[in-house]
Amino acid sequence: MTKDNINRPLVSIITPSYNQGKFIEETILSVKRQNYSEIEHIIVDGCSTDNTLDVIKNYDGEYNLRWISEKDNGQADAINKGFSMAEGNIVGWLNSDDIYFYKNSISSVVKTFNLFPDMGIIYGHAAKINQDSKLLRIKVVPEFNLHKLKMHNFIIQPSCFWRSDVCKNNLLDLSMDCSFDYEYWLRLGGKYKWRRINKVLSADRNHLDRKIIAELDKSILETRQLRTKMGIRPNLISVIKRKIGSFLARLKGLFFIFNIYYQKDSVFTLKLSKKNIYKLIKTQLLKKERDLL
């Protein structure tokens, strides 16, 4: 492998897709508009019945896109298919309703992997957006700590990337329907070195059809069952620490909000005036996660 190939590795972005025609174009454009050229985008569709395939076909040949549409056994199965198709040295997983936030999101990840060759997984902060791509909040995540991860799933999936050997050797658990991402992070937690980038990498979209919202009770139960299975027992001290950490993270998020307001260099169009930025600050500090719709 040449030095250039090492410094500019191929990045594989896996997008599982099913009936997200109203969002998937923004997902596609957020990958297509990256300022890093060595990207392959793999969309694994589960035989969508809406306009998803029409949107995908519109971008066929426009950039390095590969896609399939066939029956699968759910989202985790589709992602595992994408893992097997990936040819890149670095892999990310971007759902069909989420987007990369900045044009340099991927190049920032590649740069960090190059600077820290012993790191297996790199992750960053994320924005929360609604169905109309309106900015709701900045989710600031802490430096990696396995004990803290056991108490709370702070990894934002579209802002997480790993070297290809990670997903080639570790597939998602198909027995889980809602919390398979959390189970994955916990399983990888002690196997690899993790590093956080102090940057907003993606936008995680909240909408009524999102599984974690539409099936909230099921998701909570599955997470509790997962912790019980792994012998994880949250205590009062850990709960208090989490609440304090959450509030401090919200305060830190204000920095990123002002940075977004003044730079205005996101991949998608953000309509931020002085009037709605004040409202955004209030939401950042006071709104509960389940209220962000």
C-alpha positions as CSV (number, residue, x, y, z in Angstrom):
1,M,0.0,0.0,0.0
2,T,1.4,3.4,-1.0
3,K,1.8,6.3,1.4
4,D,-1.0,8.2,-0.5
5,N,-3.3,5.2,0.0
6,I,-2.6,5.2,3.7
7,N,-3.1,9.0,4.1
8,R,-6.3,9.0,1.9
9,P,-8.0,5.6,2.7
10,L,-11.3,4.7,1.2
11,V,-14.2,5.4,3.5
12,S,-17.3,3.1,3.2
13,I,-20.6,4.7,4.3
14,I,-23.4,2.1,4.9
15,T,-27.0,3.4,4.7
16,P,-29.8,0.9,5.6
17,S,-33.0,2.1,3.9
18,Y,-36.7,1.3,4.0
19,N,-39.5,3.8,3.1
20,Q,-37.6,6.9,4.0
21,G,-38.2,8.6,0.6
22,K,-38.9,12.0,2.3
23,F,-35.5,12.0,4.0
24,I,-33.0,10.0,1.9
25,E,-32.2,12.6,-0.6
26,E,-30.7,14.8,2.2
27,T,-28.8,11.8,3.4
28,I,-27.4,11.2,-0.1
29,L,-26.4,14.8,-0.6
30,S,-24.7,15.0,2.8
31,V,-22.4,12.2,1.6
32,K,-22.1,13.4,-2.0
33,R,-21.1,17.0,-0.9
34,Q,-18.2,15.9,1.4
35,N,-14.9,17.5,0.5
36,Y,-13.1,14.1,0.8
37,S,-13.2,12.3,-2.5
38,E,-12.3,8.7,-1.4
39,I,-15.8,7.7,-0.3
40,E,-18.1,4.8,-1.4
41,H,-21.7,5.1,-0.4
42,I,-23.5,1.7,0.0
43,I,-27.3,1.9,0.3
44,V,-28.9,-1.4,1.4
45,D,-32.7,-1.0,0.8
46,G,-35.3,-3.5,2.0
47,C,-37.6,-3.3,-1.0
48,S,-39.1,0.1,-0.2
49,T,-42.7,0.7,-1.4
50,D,-42.5,4.5,-1.4
51,N,-40.4,6.8,-3.7
52,T,-37.1,5.8,-2.1
53,L,-35.8,3.8,-5.1
54,D,-36.7,6.7,-7.5
55,V,-34.6,9.0,-5.3
56,I,-31.7,6.6,-5.2
57,K,-31.8,6.0,-9.0
58,N,-31.6,9.8,-9.6
59,Y,-28.1,9.7,-8.0
60,D,-26.9,6.5,-9.6
61,G,-23.7,7.4,-11.4
62,E,-23.5,10.9,-9.9
63,Y,-21.0,9.8,-7.3
64,N,-19.5,6.6,-6.0
65,L,-22.8,5.0,-5.0
66,R,-23.6,1.3,-4.9
67,W,-27.0,0.0,-3.9
68,I,-29.2,-3.0,-3.6
69,S,-32.9,-3.5,-2.9
70,E,-34.0,-6.8,-1.5
71,K,-35.9,-8.3,1.4
72,D,-34.0,-8.4,4.6
73,N,-34.6,-9.4,8.3
74,G,-34.7,-5.9,9.6
75,Q,-32.4,-2.9,10.0
76,A,-29.5,-4.7,11.7
77,D,-29.5,-7.4,8.9
78,A,-29.3,-4.6,6.2
79,I,-26.4,-3.0,8.0
80,N,-24.6,-6.3,8.3
81,K,-25.0,-6.8,4.5
82,G,-23.5,-3.4,4.0
83,F,-20.6,-4.3,6.3
84,S,-19.9,-7.4,4.0
85,M,-20.0,-5.2,0.9
86,A,-17.7,-2.5,2.3
87,E,-14.3,-2.2,0.6
88,G,-13.0,0.8,2.6
89,N,-10.4,0.9,5.3
90,I,-12.8,3.1,7.4
91,V,-16.5,2.4,7.8
92,G,-19.4,4.5,9.0
93,W,-23.1,3.8,9.3
94,L,-25.5,6.6,8.3
95,N,-29.3,5.9,8.5
96,S,-31.5,7.0,5.7
97,D,-33.0,9.8,7.8
98,D,-29.7,11.2,9.2
99,I,-27.1,13.4,7.6
100,Y,-23.5,14.4,7.9
101,F,-23.4,18.0,9.3
102,Y,-20.3,19.6,7.7
103,K,-18.6,19.1,4.3
104,N,-15.5,18.2,6.2
105,S,-17.0,15.6,8.5
106,I,-15.4,12.7,6.8
107,S,-12.1,14.4,6.1
108,S,-11.9,15.2,9.9
109,V,-12.4,11.6,10.7
110,V,-9.8,10.4,8.2
111,K,-7.3,13.0,9.6
112,T,-7.9,11.8,13.1
113,F,-7.4,8.1,12.1
114,N,-4.1,9.1,10.4
115,L,-2.9,10.9,13.5
116,F,-3.8,8.1,15.8
117,P,-3.1,4.8,14.0
118,D,-3.7,2.7,17.1
119,M,-7.3,3.9,17.4
120,G,-10.0,1.4,16.3
121,I,-13.1,3.7,16.7
122,I,-13.5,7.4,16.4
123,Y,-16.7,9.3,17.3
124,G,-17.9,12.9,17.7
125,H,-20.8,15.2,18.7
126,A,-24.1,15.4,16.8
127,A,-26.9,17.8,16.1
128,K,-30.5,16.9,16.7
129,I,-32.8,18.0,13.9
130,N,-36.5,17.5,13.2
131,Q,-38.4,16.2,10.2
132,D,-37.9,19.6,8.5
133,S,-34.2,19.7,9.2
134,K,-34.6,22.4,11.8
135,L,-31.8,22.4,14.4
136,L,-33.1,21.4,17.8
137,R,-30.1,20.8,20.0
138,I,-26.4,19.9,20.0
139,K,-25.6,16.6,21.6
140,V,-22.2,16.9,23.2
141,V,-20.6,13.5,24.1
142,P,-17.9,12.8,26.6
143,E,-14.4,11.3,26.2
144,F,-14.7,7.5,26.0
145,N,-15.2,5.7,29.3
146,L,-16.6,2.1,29.3
147,H,-18.1,2.4,32.8
148,K,-19.9,5.5,31.7
149,L,-21.1,3.8,28.5
150,K,-22.6,1.0,30.6
151,M,-24.6,3.5,32.5
152,H,-25.7,5.5,29.5
153,N,-25.5,5.1,25.7
154,F,-23.8,8.4,24.8
155,I,-22.5,7.2,21.4
156,I,-24.4,8.9,18.6
157,Q,-24.4,6.3,15.8
158,P,-24.1,8.5,12.7
159,S,-21.1,10.3,14.4
160,C,-19.2,7.0,14.9
161,F,-16.6,5.5,12.5
162,W,-14.3,2.5,12.8
163,R,-11.6,0.7,11.0
164,S,-12.8,-2.1,8.6
165,D,-11.6,-5.0,10.7
166,V,-13.9,-3.9,13.5
167,C,-17.1,-4.6,11.5
168,K,-15.6,-7.5,9.6
169,N,-15.0,-9.3,12.9
170,N,-18.1,-8.0,14.7
171,L,-21.5,-8.0,13.2
172,L,-24.7,-6.5,14.7
173,D,-26.9,-8.8,16.8
174,L,-30.0,-9.7,14.8
175,S,-31.9,-10.8,17.8
176,M,-32.3,-7.2,18.9
177,D,-34.8,-4.9,17.3
178,C,-34.2,-1.5,18.9
179,S,-31.1,-1.5,21.0
180,F,-28.7,-3.3,18.6
181,D,-26.5,-0.2,18.3
182,Y,-26.1,0.1,22.1
183,E,-25.3,-3.7,22.4
184,Y,-22.7,-3.2,19.6
185,W,-21.0,-0.3,21.4
186,L,-20.9,-2.3,24.7
187,R,-19.5,-5.3,22.9
188,L,-16.8,-3.2,21.2
189,G,-16.1,-1.1,24.2
190,G,-13.3,-3.2,25.8
191,K,-11.9,-4.6,22.5
192,Y,-10.7,-1.5,20.8
193,K,-9.3,1.9,21.5
194,W,-11.8,4.8,21.2
195,R,-11.1,8.5,20.6
196,R,-13.5,11.4,20.5
197,I,-13.3,14.3,18.1
198,N,-14.4,17.5,19.6
199,K,-16.6,18.4,16.6
200,V,-20.2,18.0,15.4
201,L,-20.0,15.3,12.7
202,S,-23.6,14.5,12.0
203,A,-27.3,15.4,12.4
204,D,-29.5,12.8,14.1
205,R,-33.1,13.2,13.0
206,N,-36.1,13.0,15.3
207,H,-39.5,12.3,13.8
208,L,-42.6,10.4,14.7
209,D,-41.8,7.4,12.6
210,R,-38.3,7.0,14.1
211,K,-38.1,3.6,15.8
212,I,-36.8,4.8,19.1
213,I,-39.7,7.3,19.3
214,A,-42.5,5.2,17.7
215,E,-41.4,2.2,19.8
216,L,-40.1,4.0,22.9
217,D,-41.4,1.6,25.5
218,K,-40.0,-1.4,23.6
219,S,-36.7,0.3,23.3
220,I,-36.5,1.1,27.0
221,L,-37.4,-2.5,27.9
222,E,-34.9,-3.9,25.5
223,T,-32.1,-1.7,26.9
224,R,-33.0,-2.7,30.5
225,Q,-32.9,-6.4,29.4
226,L,-29.5,-5.9,27.8
227,R,-28.1,-4.3,30.9
228,T,-29.5,-7.1,33.1
229,K,-28.0,-9.7,30.7
230,M,-24.6,-8.0,30.9
231,G,-24.8,-7.7,34.7
232,I,-24.9,-3.9,34.6
233,R,-26.7,-2.4,37.6
234,P,-27.0,1.4,37.6
235,N,-26.8,2.9,41.1
236,L,-27.9,6.2,42.6
237,I,-24.4,7.7,42.4
238,S,-24.1,6.9,38.7
239,V,-27.5,8.4,38.0
240,I,-26.6,11.6,39.8
241,K,-23.3,11.8,37.9
242,R,-25.1,11.2,34.6
243,K,-27.6,14.1,35.3
244,I,-24.7,16.4,36.2
245,G,-22.8,15.4,33.2
246,S,-25.8,15.8,31.0
247,F,-26.4,19.4,32.2
248,L,-22.7,20.3,31.7
249,A,-22.8,18.8,28.2
250,R,-25.9,21.0,27.4
251,L,-23.8,24.1,28.5
252,K,-20.9,23.0,26.2
253,G,-23.4,22.6,23.4
254,L,-24.0,26.4,23.4
255,F,-20.4,26.9,22.1
256,F,-21.3,24.7,19.0
257,I,-24.6,26.5,18.5
258,F,-22.9,29.9,18.3
259,N,-20.2,28.4,16.1
260,I,-22.8,27.1,13.7
261,Y,-24.6,30.4,13.7
262,Y,-21.6,32.4,12.8
263,Q,-19.9,30.0,10.4
264,K,-23.0,28.8,8.5
265,D,-21.0,26.1,6.7
266,S,-23.2,23.1,7.2
267,V,-24.0,20.7,4.4
268,F,-27.7,21.6,4.5
269,T,-29.5,24.9,4.8
270,L,-29.9,26.2,8.3
271,K,-32.3,29.1,8.8
272,L,-30.9,30.7,11.9
273,S,-31.9,34.3,12.8
274,K,-31.3,36.1,16.1
275,K,-34.9,35.4,17.0
276,N,-34.8,31.6,16.6
277,I,-31.2,31.2,18.0
278,Y,-32.5,32.5,21.3
279,K,-35.3,29.9,21.2
280,L,-32.6,27.3,20.3
281,I,-30.6,28.2,23.3
282,K,-33.6,27.7,25.6
283,T,-34.3,24.4,24.0
284,Q,-30.7,23.3,24.4
285,L,-30.8,24.0,28.1
286,L,-34.3,23.0,29.1
287,K,-35.9,20.5,26.7
288,K,-35.9,16.8,27.5
289,E,-34.7,14.4,24.9
290,R,-38.2,12.8,24.3
291,D,-39.7,16.3,23.7
292,L,-37.4,17.0,20.8
293,L,-39.8,16.6,17.9
